[in-house]
Amino acid sequence: MTSRHQTAGHGLGPLTKLTVLVGDCENGSCPTVYLTDRGTLAVQGEQITDHGRDIPARETMVEIPMELIRRLAREHLA
């Protein structure tokens, strides 16, 4: 059985395809949620550096608008 941690991309090799599910603009420099070829989600957003959390060096935190998640739920998860 694959663990949640492994499914998130650790030890599975490189991604080959990202498909835009929802985004705030068309030029690629705005918050966006992608579907990966592994069946997981990838999130592009403004990097948060002042979060005060202790996270692994291989990870980062990003911030995206709540409306993006609402659109994702309405358009792709309903």
Summary of the structure (lengths in Angstrom):
residues: 78
radius of gyration: 13.7
end to end distance: 26.7
largest distance: 38.5
contacts: 155
relative contact order: 0.19
helix: 19%
strand: 24%
